[in-house]
Amino acid sequence: MFLQPKCHEDLIEVLDSEQLFNPCLKQFLGRSHWGEELQDPEMYSKEEMVFPSGEKLPRCWLEPNYRLTTV
């Protein structure tokens, strides 16, 4: 799966989807895809990410109490 930072168009490959899906974790392990060389894995903030289509990440991935909050 790939995500994109809100501030630029680089793609981030999600290396640990369990970290991404866990709403209690604020970061996930990923790898930036830019340039010709394979980049080192880094931790990325979920709050700064969107899907490549521009759609926001689901609240259930970001907020531990998402069922208790109202929009």
Predicted model as a PDB file, atoms N, CA, C, CB and O in Angstrom, pLDDT in the B-factor column:
MODEL        1                                                                  
ATOM      1  N   MET A   1       0.849  -1.164   0.000  1.00 95.00           N  
ATOM      2  CA  MET A   1       0.000   0.000   0.000  1.00 95.00           C  
ATOM      3  C   MET A   1       0.896   1.228   0.000  1.00 95.00           C  
ATOM      4  CB  MET A   1      -0.966  -0.003   1.215  1.00 95.00           C  
ATOM      5  O   MET A   1       1.961   1.247   0.617  1.00 95.00           O  
ATOM      6  N   PHE A   2       0.436   2.251  -0.708  1.00 96.00           N  
ATOM      7  CA  PHE A   2       1.161   3.506  -0.763  1.00 96.00           C  
ATOM      8  C   PHE A   2       0.295   4.633  -0.224  1.00 96.00           C  
ATOM      9  CB  PHE A   2       1.611   3.809  -2.195  1.00 96.00           C  
ATOM     10  O   PHE A   2      -0.915   4.670  -0.448  1.00 96.00           O  
ATOM     11  N   LEU A   3       0.934   5.548   0.487  1.00 97.00           N  
ATOM     12  CA  LEU A   3       0.294   6.771   0.960  1.00 97.00           C  
ATOM     13  C   LEU A   3       1.101   7.946   0.451  1.00 97.00           C  
ATOM     14  CB  LEU A   3       0.182   6.799   2.517  1.00 97.00           C  
ATOM     15  O   LEU A   3       2.192   7.780  -0.094  1.00 97.00           O  
ATOM     16  N   GLN A   4       0.551   9.133   0.634  1.00 96.00           N  
ATOM     17  CA  GLN A   4       1.214  10.342   0.162  1.00 96.00           C  
ATOM     18  C   GLN A   4       1.152  11.406   1.242  1.00 96.00           C  
ATOM     19  CB  GLN A   4       0.570  10.852  -1.144  1.00 96.00           C  
ATOM     20  O   GLN A   4       0.086  11.626   1.817  1.00 96.00           O  
ATOM     21  N   PRO A   5       2.268  12.080   1.540  1.00 95.00           N  
ATOM     22  CA  PRO A   5       2.211  13.197   2.493  1.00 95.00           C  
ATOM     23  C   PRO A   5       1.327  14.320   1.938  1.00 95.00           C  
ATOM     24  CB  PRO A   5       3.642  13.733   2.797  1.00 95.00           C  
ATOM     25  O   PRO A   5       1.285  14.551   0.730  1.00 95.00           O  
ATOM     26  N   LYS A   6       0.630  15.006   2.832  1.00 94.00           N  
ATOM     27  CA  LYS A   6      -0.245  16.106   2.414  1.00 94.00           C  
ATOM     28  C   LYS A   6       0.539  17.232   1.755  1.00 94.00           C  
ATOM     29  CB  LYS A   6      -1.018  16.649   3.610  1.00 94.00           C  
ATOM     30  O   LYS A   6       0.014  17.930   0.887  1.00 94.00           O  
ATOM     31  N   CYS A   7       1.788  17.413   2.160  1.00 90.00           N  
ATOM     32  CA  CYS A   7       2.559  18.578   1.723  1.00 90.00           C  
ATOM     33  C   CYS A   7       3.306  18.392   0.403  1.00 90.00           C  
ATOM     34  CB  CYS A   7       3.538  18.938   2.779  1.00 90.00           C  
ATOM     35  O   CYS A   7       3.741  19.382  -0.185  1.00 90.00           O  
ATOM     36  N   HIS A   8       3.469  17.166  -0.081  1.00 87.00           N  
ATOM     37  CA  HIS A   8       4.139  16.960  -1.370  1.00 87.00           C  
ATOM     38  C   HIS A   8       3.669  15.663  -2.012  1.00 87.00           C  
ATOM     39  CB  HIS A   8       5.670  16.940  -1.192  1.00 87.00           C  
ATOM     40  O   HIS A   8       2.879  14.927  -1.421  1.00 87.00           O  
ATOM     41  N   GLU A   9       4.153  15.378  -3.224  1.00 86.00           N  
ATOM     42  CA  GLU A   9       3.616  14.272  -4.003  1.00 86.00           C  
ATOM     43  C   GLU A   9       4.459  12.998  -3.963  1.00 86.00           C  
ATOM     44  CB  GLU A   9       3.460  14.702  -5.407  1.00 86.00           C  
ATOM     45  O   GLU A   9       4.190  12.076  -4.734  1.00 86.00           O  
ATOM     46  N   ASP A  10       5.456  12.913  -3.104  1.00 90.00           N  
ATOM     47  CA  ASP A  10       6.221  11.662  -2.992  1.00 90.00           C  
ATOM     48  C   ASP A  10       5.304  10.564  -2.487  1.00 90.00           C  
ATOM     49  CB  ASP A  10       7.448  11.831  -2.044  1.00 90.00           C  
ATOM     50  O   ASP A  10       4.360  10.830  -1.743  1.00 90.00           O  
ATOM     51  N   LEU A  11       5.579   9.330  -2.888  1.00 94.00           N  
ATOM     52  CA  LEU A  11       4.807   8.201  -2.386  1.00 94.00           C  
ATOM     53  C   LEU A  11       5.566   7.526  -1.256  1.00 94.00           C  
ATOM     54  CB  LEU A  11       4.504   7.194  -3.515  1.00 94.00           C  
ATOM     55  O   LEU A  11       6.790   7.407  -1.297  1.00 94.00           O  
ATOM     56  N   ILE A  12       4.825   7.086  -0.247  1.00 96.00           N  
ATOM     57  CA  ILE A  12       5.387   6.377   0.898  1.00 96.00           C  
ATOM     58  C   ILE A  12       4.815   4.960   0.889  1.00 96.00           C  
ATOM     59  CB  ILE A  12       5.067   7.119   2.252  1.00 96.00           C  
ATOM     60  O   ILE A  12       3.601   4.772   0.965  1.00 96.00           O  
ATOM     61  N   GLU A  13       5.693   3.974   0.798  1.00 96.00           N  
ATOM     62  CA  GLU A  13       5.272   2.585   0.850  1.00 96.00           C  
ATOM     63  C   GLU A  13       5.102   2.187   2.313  1.00 96.00           C  
ATOM     64  CB  GLU A  13       6.298   1.658   0.128  1.00 96.00           C  
ATOM     65  O   GLU A  13       6.025   2.355   3.111  1.00 96.00           O  
ATOM     66  N   VAL A  14       3.951   1.669   2.667  1.00 97.00           N  
ATOM     67  CA  VAL A  14       3.681   1.215   4.032  1.00 97.00           C  
ATOM     68  C   VAL A  14       4.346  -0.147   4.204  1.00 97.00           C  
ATOM     69  CB  VAL A  14       2.130   1.137   4.323  1.00 97.00           C  
ATOM     70  O   VAL A  14       3.999  -1.104   3.511  1.00 97.00           O  
ATOM     71  N   LEU A  15       5.312  -0.236   5.137  1.00 97.00           N  
ATOM     72  CA  LEU A  15       6.024  -1.492   5.369  1.00 97.00           C  
ATOM     73  C   LEU A  15       5.405  -2.312   6.487  1.00 97.00           C  
ATOM     74  CB  LEU A  15       7.472  -1.215   5.689  1.00 97.00           C  
ATOM     75  O   LEU A  15       5.597  -3.526   6.538  1.00 97.00           O  
ATOM     76  N   ASP A  16       4.669  -1.675   7.381  1.00 96.00           N  
ATOM     77  CA  ASP A  16       4.011  -2.388   8.477  1.00 96.00           C  
ATOM     78  C   ASP A  16       2.554  -1.925   8.557  1.00 96.00           C  
ATOM     79  CB  ASP A  16       4.753  -2.143   9.840  1.00 96.00           C  
ATOM     80  O   ASP A  16       2.244  -0.931   9.212  1.00 96.00           O  
ATOM     81  N   SER A  17       1.678  -2.651   7.890  1.00 96.00           N  
ATOM     82  CA  SER A  17       0.272  -2.233   7.838  1.00 96.00           C  
ATOM     83  C   SER A  17      -0.408  -2.323   9.201  1.00 96.00           C  
ATOM     84  CB  SER A  17      -0.488  -3.085   6.834  1.00 96.00           C  
ATOM     85  O   SER A  17      -1.359  -1.586   9.459  1.00 96.00           O  
ATOM     86  N   GLU A  18       0.061  -3.213  10.078  1.00 97.00           N  
ATOM     87  CA  GLU A  18      -0.527  -3.309  11.428  1.00 97.00           C  
ATOM     88  C   GLU A  18      -0.342  -1.999  12.186  1.00 97.00           C  
ATOM     89  CB  GLU A  18       0.112  -4.477  12.223  1.00 97.00           C  
ATOM     90  O   GLU A  18      -1.239  -1.581  12.918  1.00 97.00           O  
ATOM     91  N   GLN A  19       0.809  -1.345  12.021  1.00 97.00           N  
ATOM     92  CA  GLN A  19       1.029  -0.047  12.660  1.00 97.00           C  
ATOM     93  C   GLN A  19       0.087   1.002  12.080  1.00 97.00           C  
ATOM     94  CB  GLN A  19       2.492   0.400  12.491  1.00 97.00           C  
ATOM     95  O   GLN A  19      -0.407   1.870  12.799  1.00 97.00           O  
ATOM     96  N   LEU A  20      -0.155   0.917  10.789  1.00 96.00           N  
ATOM     97  CA  LEU A  20      -1.041   1.884  10.137  1.00 96.00           C  
ATOM     98  C   LEU A  20      -2.482   1.711  10.615  1.00 96.00           C  
ATOM     99  CB  LEU A  20      -0.969   1.733   8.607  1.00 96.00           C  
ATOM    100  O   LEU A  20      -3.171   2.699  10.866  1.00 96.00           O  
ATOM    101  N   PHE A  21      -2.939   0.476  10.742  1.00 96.00           N  
ATOM    102  CA  PHE A  21      -4.325   0.208  11.116  1.00 96.00           C  
ATOM    103  C   PHE A  21      -4.600   0.389  12.607  1.00 96.00           C  
ATOM    104  CB  PHE A  21      -4.692  -1.189  10.712  1.00 96.00           C  
ATOM    105  O   PHE A  21      -5.754   0.565  12.999  1.00 96.00           O  
ATOM    106  N   ASN A  22      -3.563   0.351  13.447  1.00 96.00           N  
ATOM    107  CA  ASN A  22      -3.725   0.464  14.897  1.00 96.00           C  
ATOM    108  C   ASN A  22      -3.960   1.933  15.280  1.00 96.00           C  
ATOM    109  CB  ASN A  22      -2.473  -0.103  15.636  1.00 96.00           C  
ATOM    110  O   ASN A  22      -3.046   2.746  15.142  1.00 96.00           O  
ATOM    111  N   PRO A  23      -5.153   2.292  15.755  1.00 95.00           N  
ATOM    112  CA  PRO A  23      -5.434   3.692  16.071  1.00 95.00           C  
ATOM    113  C   PRO A  23      -4.681   4.219  17.293  1.00 95.00           C  
ATOM    114  CB  PRO A  23      -6.900   3.863  16.291  1.00 95.00           C  
ATOM    115  O   PRO A  23      -4.645   5.430  17.515  1.00 95.00           O  
ATOM    116  N   CYS A  24      -4.084   3.337  18.084  1.00 95.00           N  
ATOM    117  CA  CYS A  24      -3.331   3.783  19.263  1.00 95.00           C  
ATOM    118  C   CYS A  24      -1.920   4.236  18.898  1.00 95.00           C  
ATOM    119  CB  CYS A  24      -3.261   2.662  20.298  1.00 95.00           C  
ATOM    120  O   CYS A  24      -1.247   4.866  19.714  1.00 95.00           O  
ATOM    121  N   LEU A  25      -1.467   3.928  17.696  1.00 97.00           N  
ATOM    122  CA  LEU A  25      -0.140   4.335  17.247  1.00 97.00           C  
ATOM    123  C   LEU A  25      -0.263   5.551  16.341  1.00 97.00           C  
ATOM    124  CB  LEU A  25       0.576   3.176  16.513  1.00 97.00           C  
ATOM    125  O   LEU A  25      -1.130   5.597  15.468  1.00 97.00           O  
ATOM    126  N   LYS A  26       0.597   6.525  16.547  1.00 97.00           N  
ATOM    127  CA  LYS A  26       0.557   7.760  15.768  1.00 97.00           C  
ATOM    128  C   LYS A  26       1.458   7.703  14.542  1.00 97.00           C  
ATOM    129  CB  LYS A  26       0.955   8.929  16.636  1.00 97.00           C  
ATOM    130  O   LYS A  26       1.373   8.567  13.669  1.00 97.00           O  
ATOM    131  N   GLN A  27       2.330   6.682  14.468  1.00 97.00           N  
ATOM    132  CA  GLN A  27       3.274   6.576  13.365  1.00 97.00           C  
ATOM    133  C   GLN A  27       3.269   5.162  12.796  1.00 97.00           C  
ATOM    134  CB  GLN A  27       4.685   6.964  13.825  1.00 97.00           C  
ATOM    135  O   GLN A  27       2.796   4.222  13.435  1.00 97.00           O  
ATOM    136  N   PHE A  28       3.801   5.027  11.591  1.00 98.00           N  
ATOM    137  CA  PHE A  28       3.950   3.727  10.954  1.00 98.00           C  
ATOM    138  C   PHE A  28       5.291   3.680  10.233  1.00 98.00           C  
ATOM    139  CB  PHE A  28       2.781   3.449   9.972  1.00 98.00           C  
ATOM    140  O   PHE A  28       5.863   4.716   9.894  1.00 98.00           O  
ATOM    141  N   LEU A  29       5.784   2.468  10.002  1.00 98.00           N  
ATOM    142  CA  LEU A  29       7.049   2.272   9.303  1.00 98.00           C  
ATOM    143  C   LEU A  29       6.798   2.284   7.808  1.00 98.00           C  
ATOM    144  CB  LEU A  29       7.727   0.949   9.733  1.00 98.00           C  
ATOM    145  O   LEU A  29       5.947   1.549   7.306  1.00 98.00           O  
ATOM    146  N   GLY A  30       7.541   3.121   7.098  1.00 97.00           N  
ATOM    147  CA  GLY A  30       7.375   3.231   5.656  1.00 97.00           C  
ATOM    148  C   GLY A  30       8.682   3.566   4.966  1.00 97.00           C  
ATOM    149  O   GLY A  30       9.706   3.814   5.602  1.00 97.00           O  
ATOM    150  N   ARG A  31       8.613   3.565   3.646  1.00 96.00           N  
ATOM    151  CA  ARG A  31       9.801   3.866   2.835  1.00 96.00           C  
ATOM    152  C   ARG A  31       9.388   4.835   1.729  1.00 96.00           C  
ATOM    153  CB  ARG A  31      10.435   2.551   2.229  1.00 96.00           C  
ATOM    154  O   ARG A  31       8.439   4.584   0.987  1.00 96.00           O  
ATOM    155  N   SER A  32      10.108   5.932   1.634  1.00 94.00           N  
ATOM    156  CA  SER A  32       9.844   6.930   0.603  1.00 94.00           C  
ATOM    157  C   SER A  32      10.276   6.396  -0.758  1.00 94.00           C  
ATOM    158  CB  SER A  32      10.573   8.254   0.923  1.00 94.00           C  
ATOM    159  O   SER A  32      11.323   5.761  -0.887  1.00 94.00           O  
ATOM    160  N   HIS A  33       9.461   6.660  -1.761  1.00 89.00           N  
ATOM    161  CA  HIS A  33       9.783   6.258  -3.129  1.00 89.00           C  
ATOM    162  C   HIS A  33      10.026   7.505  -3.956  1.00 89.00           C  
ATOM    163  CB  HIS A  33       8.646   5.395  -3.750  1.00 89.00           C  
ATOM    164  O   HIS A  33       9.105   8.081  -4.535  1.00 89.00           O  
ATOM    165  N   TRP A  34      11.274   7.903  -3.999  1.00 82.00           N  
ATOM    166  CA  TRP A  34      11.692   9.005  -4.854  1.00 82.00           C  
ATOM    167  C   TRP A  34      13.140   8.746  -5.241  1.00 82.00           C  
ATOM    168  CB  TRP A  34      11.524  10.398  -4.139  1.00 82.00           C  
ATOM    169  O   TRP A  34      13.877   8.086  -4.508  1.00 82.00           O  
ATOM    170  N   GLY A  35      13.533   9.252  -6.360  1.00 78.00           N  
ATOM    171  CA  GLY A  35      14.884   8.995  -6.835  1.00 78.00           C  
ATOM    172  C   GLY A  35      15.000   7.572  -7.372  1.00 78.00           C  
ATOM    173  O   GLY A  35      14.012   6.844  -7.474  1.00 78.00           O  
ATOM    174  N   GLU A  36      16.206   7.202  -7.705  1.00 82.00           N  
ATOM    175  CA  GLU A  36      16.429   5.883  -8.308  1.00 82.00           C  
ATOM    176  C   GLU A  36      16.872   4.834  -7.298  1.00 82.00           C  
ATOM    177  CB  GLU A  36      17.461   5.988  -9.400  1.00 82.00           C  
ATOM    178  O   GLU A  36      16.739   3.638  -7.554  1.00 82.00           O  
ATOM    179  N   GLU A  37      17.398   5.266  -6.151  1.00 85.00           N  
ATOM    180  CA  GLU A  37      17.881   4.313  -5.153  1.00 85.00           C  
ATOM    181  C   GLU A  37      16.805   4.026  -4.119  1.00 85.00           C  
ATOM    182  CB  GLU A  37      19.145   4.844  -4.466  1.00 85.00           C  
ATOM    183  O   GLU A  37      15.977   4.884  -3.814  1.00 85.00           O  
ATOM    184  N   LEU A  38      16.823   2.809  -3.582  1.00 86.00           N  
ATOM    185  CA  LEU A  38      15.896   2.416  -2.529  1.00 86.00           C  
ATOM    186  C   LEU A  38      16.230   3.198  -1.258  1.00 86.00           C  
ATOM    187  CB  LEU A  38      15.959   0.878  -2.271  1.00 86.00           C  
ATOM    188  O   LEU A  38      17.376   3.198  -0.809  1.00 86.00           O  
ATOM    189  N   GLN A  39      15.232   3.860  -0.686  1.00 90.00           N  
ATOM    190  CA  GLN A  39      15.430   4.680   0.513  1.00 90.00           C  
ATOM    191  C   GLN A  39      15.343   3.822   1.771  1.00 90.00           C  
ATOM    192  CB  GLN A  39      14.387   5.816   0.572  1.00 90.00           C  
ATOM    193  O   GLN A  39      14.713   2.765   1.763  1.00 90.00           O  
ATOM    194  N   ASP A  40      15.972   4.275   2.840  1.00 94.00           N  
ATOM    195  CA  ASP A  40      15.917   3.568   4.119  1.00 94.00           C  
ATOM    196  C   ASP A  40      14.536   3.723   4.745  1.00 94.00           C  
ATOM    197  CB  ASP A  40      17.006   4.092   5.080  1.00 94.00           C  
ATOM    198  O   ASP A  40      13.897   4.761   4.581  1.00 94.00           O  
ATOM    199  N   PRO A  41      14.068   2.694   5.464  1.00 96.00           N  
ATOM    200  CA  PRO A  41      12.779   2.809   6.161  1.00 96.00           C  
ATOM    201  C   PRO A  41      12.835   3.893   7.240  1.00 96.00           C  
ATOM    202  CB  PRO A  41      12.385   1.455   6.791  1.00 96.00           C  
ATOM    203  O   PRO A  41      13.863   4.106   7.882  1.00 96.00           O  
ATOM    204  N   GLU A  42      11.697   4.569   7.419  1.00 96.00           N  
ATOM    205  CA  GLU A  42      11.559   5.626   8.422  1.00 96.00           C  
ATOM    206  C   GLU A  42      10.186   5.515   9.057  1.00 96.00           C  
ATOM    207  CB  GLU A  42      11.767   7.038   7.794  1.00 96.00           C  
ATOM    208  O   GLU A  42       9.297   4.839   8.540  1.00 96.00           O  
ATOM    209  N   MET A  43      10.028   6.189  10.184  1.00 97.00           N  
ATOM    210  CA  MET A  43       8.714   6.297  10.818  1.00 97.00           C  
ATOM    211  C   MET A  43       8.042   7.564  10.268  1.00 97.00           C  
ATOM    212  CB  MET A  43       8.834   6.343  12.401  1.00 97.00           C  
ATOM    213  O   MET A  43       8.663   8.624  10.182  1.00 97.00           O  
ATOM    214  N   TYR A  44       6.778   7.432   9.905  1.00 97.00           N  
ATOM    215  CA  TYR A  44       6.006   8.547   9.358  1.00 97.00           C  
ATOM    216  C   TYR A  44       4.769   8.773  10.213  1.00 97.00           C  
ATOM    217  CB  TYR A  44       5.608   8.279   7.883  1.00 97.00           C  
ATOM    218  O   TYR A  44       4.181   7.824  10.731  1.00 97.00           O  
ATOM    219  N   SER A  45       4.382  10.019  10.356  1.00 97.00           N  
ATOM    220  CA  SER A  45       3.192  10.379  11.115  1.00 97.00           C  
ATOM    221  C   SER A  45       1.946  10.117  10.268  1.00 97.00           C  
ATOM    222  CB  SER A  45       3.253  11.864  11.561  1.00 97.00           C  
ATOM    223  O   SER A  45       1.875  10.533   9.111  1.00 97.00           O  
ATOM    224  N   LYS A  46       0.977   9.434  10.845  1.00 97.00           N  
ATOM    225  CA  LYS A  46      -0.272   9.155  10.132  1.00 97.00           C  
ATOM    226  C   LYS A  46      -1.043  10.444   9.854  1.00 97.00           C  
ATOM    227  CB  LYS A  46      -1.146   8.180  10.941  1.00 97.00           C  
ATOM    228  O   LYS A  46      -1.718  10.553   8.831  1.00 97.00           O  
ATOM    229  N   GLU A  47      -0.947  11.415  10.754  1.00 96.00           N  
ATOM    230  CA  GLU A  47      -1.680  12.673  10.610  1.00 96.00           C  
ATOM    231  C   GLU A  47      -1.282  13.436   9.349  1.00 96.00           C  
ATOM    232  CB  GLU A  47      -1.452  13.547  11.829  1.00 96.00           C  
ATOM    233  O   GLU A  47      -2.065  14.230   8.828  1.00 96.00           O  
ATOM    234  N   GLU A  48      -0.066  13.197   8.860  1.00 96.00           N  
ATOM    235  CA  GLU A  48       0.442  13.930   7.703  1.00 96.00           C  
ATOM    236  C   GLU A  48       0.157  13.221   6.386  1.00 96.00           C  
ATOM    237  CB  GLU A  48       1.925  14.147   7.846  1.00 96.00           C  
ATOM    238  O   GLU A  48       0.575  13.699   5.331  1.00 96.00           O  
ATOM    239  N   MET A  49      -0.551  12.081   6.423  1.00 97.00           N  
ATOM    240  CA  MET A  49      -0.728  11.267   5.226  1.00 97.00           C  
ATOM    241  C   MET A  49      -2.149  11.301   4.685  1.00 97.00           C  
ATOM    242  CB  MET A  49      -0.341   9.850   5.517  1.00 97.00           C  
ATOM    243  O   MET A  49      -3.113  11.499   5.425  1.00 97.00           O  
ATOM    244  N   VAL A  50      -2.253  11.104   3.377  1.00 97.00           N  
ATOM    245  CA  VAL A  50      -3.511  10.899   2.670  1.00 97.00           C  
ATOM    246  C   VAL A  50      -3.276   9.776   1.661  1.00 97.00           C  
ATOM    247  CB  VAL A  50      -4.012  12.226   1.963  1.00 97.00           C  
ATOM    248  O   VAL A  50      -2.135   9.387   1.409  1.00 97.00           O  
ATOM    249  N   PHE A  51      -4.352   9.266   1.094  1.00 97.00           N  
ATOM    250  CA  PHE A  51      -4.210   8.309   0.010  1.00 97.00           C  
ATOM    251  C   PHE A  51      -3.737   9.058  -1.236  1.00 97.00           C  
ATOM    252  CB  PHE A  51      -5.553   7.556  -0.256  1.00 97.00           C  
ATOM    253  O   PHE A  51      -3.952  10.266  -1.335  1.00 97.00           O  
ATOM    254  N   PRO A  52      -3.098   8.372  -2.193  1.00 95.00           N  
ATOM    255  CA  PRO A  52      -2.652   9.060  -3.417  1.00 95.00           C  
ATOM    256  C   PRO A  52      -3.779   9.782  -4.160  1.00 95.00           C  
ATOM    257  CB  PRO A  52      -2.006   8.063  -4.350  1.00 95.00           C  
ATOM    258  O   PRO A  52      -3.521  10.714  -4.922  1.00 95.00           O  
ATOM    259  N   SER A  53      -5.010   9.361  -3.945  1.00 95.00           N  
ATOM    260  CA  SER A  53      -6.167  10.027  -4.570  1.00 95.00           C  
ATOM    261  C   SER A  53      -6.497  11.358  -3.895  1.00 95.00           C  
ATOM    262  CB  SER A  53      -7.391   9.110  -4.520  1.00 95.00           C  
ATOM    263  O   SER A  53      -7.295  12.139  -4.414  1.00 95.00           O  
ATOM    264  N   GLY A  54      -5.872  11.618  -2.718  1.00 94.00           N  
ATOM    265  CA  GLY A  54      -6.156  12.832  -1.957  1.00 94.00           C  
ATOM    266  C   GLY A  54      -7.141  12.601  -0.829  1.00 94.00           C  
ATOM    267  O   GLY A  54      -7.382  13.498  -0.021  1.00 94.00           O  
ATOM    268  N   GLU A  55      -7.714  11.410  -0.763  1.00 96.00           N  
ATOM    269  CA  GLU A  55      -8.682  11.079   0.282  1.00 96.00           C  
ATOM    270  C   GLU A  55      -7.982  10.926   1.630  1.00 96.00           C  
ATOM    271  CB  GLU A  55      -9.445   9.787  -0.074  1.00 96.00           C  
ATOM    272  O   GLU A  55      -6.876  10.390   1.707  1.00 96.00           O  
ATOM    273  N   LYS A  56      -8.633  11.398   2.688  1.00 96.00           N  
ATOM    274  CA  LYS A  56      -8.077  11.287   4.044  1.00 96.00           C  
ATOM    275  C   LYS A  56      -8.070   9.831   4.509  1.00 96.00           C  
ATOM    276  CB  LYS A  56      -8.886  12.156   5.035  1.00 96.00           C  
ATOM    277  O   LYS A  56      -8.825   9.001   4.002  1.00 96.00           O  
ATOM    278  N   LEU A  57      -7.203   9.535   5.480  1.00 96.00           N  
ATOM    279  CA  LEU A  57      -7.203   8.206   6.086  1.00 96.00           C  
ATOM    280  C   LEU A  57      -8.448   8.044   6.951  1.00 96.00           C  
ATOM    281  CB  LEU A  57      -5.918   7.979   6.927  1.00 96.00           C  
ATOM    282  O   LEU A  57      -8.946   9.029   7.496  1.00 96.00           O  
ATOM    283  N   PRO A  58      -8.959   6.826   7.088  1.00 95.00           N  
ATOM    284  CA  PRO A  58     -10.140   6.606   7.924  1.00 95.00           C  
ATOM    285  C   PRO A  58      -9.871   6.975   9.377  1.00 95.00           C  
ATOM    286  CB  PRO A  58     -10.590   5.151   7.832  1.00 95.00           C  
ATOM    287  O   PRO A  58      -8.773   6.763   9.892  1.00 95.00           O  
ATOM    288  N   ARG A  59     -10.896   7.533  10.034  1.00 92.00           N  
ATOM    289  CA  ARG A  59     -10.754   7.925  11.447  1.00 92.00           C  
ATOM    290  C   ARG A  59     -10.418   6.732  12.324  1.00 92.00           C  
ATOM    291  CB  ARG A  59     -12.038   8.587  11.951  1.00 92.00           C  
ATOM    292  O   ARG A  59      -9.731   6.886  13.334  1.00 92.00           O  
ATOM    293  N   CYS A  60     -10.893   5.532  11.955  1.00 93.00           N  
ATOM    294  CA  CYS A  60     -10.629   4.350  12.779  1.00 93.00           C  
ATOM    295  C   CYS A  60      -9.154   3.958  12.757  1.00 93.00           C  
ATOM    296  CB  CYS A  60     -11.481   3.178  12.303  1.00 93.00           C  
ATOM    297  O   CYS A  60      -8.743   3.130  13.571  1.00 93.00           O  
ATOM    298  N   TRP A  61      -8.347   4.513  11.867  1.00 95.00           N  
ATOM    299  CA  TRP A  61      -6.901   4.284  11.849  1.00 95.00           C  
ATOM    300  C   TRP A  61      -6.175   5.340  12.680  1.00 95.00           C  
ATOM    301  CB  TRP A  61      -6.372   4.291  10.402  1.00 95.00           C  
ATOM    302  O   TRP A  61      -5.015   5.153  13.046  1.00 95.00           O  
ATOM    303  N   LEU A  62      -6.854   6.449  12.980  1.00 94.00           N  
ATOM    304  CA  LEU A  62      -6.202   7.590  13.620  1.00 94.00           C  
ATOM    305  C   LEU A  62      -6.631   7.833  15.066  1.00 94.00           C  
ATOM    306  CB  LEU A  62      -6.470   8.817  12.825  1.00 94.00           C  
ATOM    307  O   LEU A  62      -5.825   8.288  15.878  1.00 94.00           O  
ATOM    308  N   GLU A  63      -7.876   7.538  15.395  1.00 91.00           N  
ATOM    309  CA  GLU A  63      -8.430   7.883  16.705  1.00 91.00           C  
ATOM    310  C   GLU A  63      -8.855   6.634  17.474  1.00 91.00           C  
ATOM    311  CB  GLU A  63      -9.623   8.831  16.545  1.00 91.00           C  
ATOM    312  O   GLU A  63      -9.734   5.903  17.017  1.00 91.00           O  
ATOM    313  N   PRO A  64      -8.249   6.376  18.632  1.00 89.00           N  
ATOM    314  CA  PRO A  64      -8.625   5.186  19.412  1.00 89.00           C  
ATOM    315  C   PRO A  64     -10.096   5.176  19.816  1.00 89.00           C  
ATOM    316  CB  PRO A  64      -7.769   5.096  20.653  1.00 89.00           C  
ATOM    317  O   PRO A  64     -10.697   4.105  19.902  1.00 89.00           O  
ATOM    318  N   ASN A  65     -10.681   6.328  20.063  1.00 87.00           N  
ATOM    319  CA  ASN A  65     -12.090   6.416  20.488  1.00 87.00           C  
ATOM    320  C   ASN A  65     -12.975   6.942  19.370  1.00 87.00           C  
ATOM    321  CB  ASN A  65     -12.225   7.318  21.722  1.00 87.00           C  
ATOM    322  O   ASN A  65     -13.891   7.726  19.618  1.00 87.00           O  
ATOM    323  N   TYR A  66     -12.708   6.519  18.147  1.00 77.00           N  
ATOM    324  CA  TYR A  66     -13.434   7.066  17.006  1.00 77.00           C  
ATOM    325  C   TYR A  66     -14.945   6.820  17.078  1.00 77.00           C  
ATOM    326  CB  TYR A  66     -12.890   6.475  15.734  1.00 77.00           C  
ATOM    327  O   TYR A  66     -15.718   7.584  16.501  1.00 77.00           O  
ATOM    328  N   ARG A  67     -15.366   5.782  17.767  1.00 76.00           N  
ATOM    329  CA  ARG A  67     -16.802   5.499  17.867  1.00 76.00           C  
ATOM    330  C   ARG A  67     -17.497   6.440  18.831  1.00 76.00           C  
ATOM    331  CB  ARG A  67     -17.028   4.063  18.305  1.00 76.00           C  
ATOM    332  O   ARG A  67     -18.714   6.611  18.755  1.00 76.00           O  
ATOM    333  N   LEU A  68     -16.743   7.058  19.742  1.00 75.00           N  
ATOM    334  CA  LEU A  68     -17.331   7.959  20.733  1.00 75.00           C  
ATOM    335  C   LEU A  68     -17.399   9.402  20.261  1.00 75.00           C  
ATOM    336  CB  LEU A  68     -16.548   7.892  22.010  1.00 75.00           C  
ATOM    337  O   LEU A  68     -18.145  10.200  20.827  1.00 75.00           O  
ATOM    338  N   THR A  69     -16.628   9.753  19.226  1.00 61.00           N  
ATOM    339  CA  THR A  69     -16.599  11.134  18.754  1.00 61.00           C  
ATOM    340  C   THR A  69     -17.610  11.319  17.629  1.00 61.00           C  
ATOM    341  CB  THR A  69     -15.181  11.521  18.279  1.00 61.00           C  
ATOM    342  O   THR A  69     -17.918  10.387  16.886  1.00 61.00           O  
ATOM    343  N   THR A  70     -18.113  12.535  17.523  1.00 62.00           N  
ATOM    344  CA  THR A  70     -19.049  12.863  16.448  1.00 62.00           C  
ATOM    345  C   THR A  70     -18.387  13.820  15.480  1.00 62.00           C  
ATOM    346  CB  THR A  70     -20.353  13.476  17.010  1.00 62.00           C  
ATOM    347  O   THR A  70     -17.469  14.555  15.843  1.00 62.00           O  
ATOM    348  N   VAL A  71     -18.849  13.804  14.269  1.00 57.00           N  
ATOM    349  CA  VAL A  71     -18.267  14.666  13.232  1.00 57.00           C  
ATOM    350  C   VAL A  71     -18.930  16.003  13.236  1.00 57.00           C  
ATOM    351  CB  VAL A  71     -18.388  14.033  11.855  1.00 57.00           C  
ATOM    352  O   VAL A  71     -18.578  16.869  12.435  1.00 57.00           O  
TER     353      VAL A  71                                                      
ENDMDL                                                                          
END                                                                             
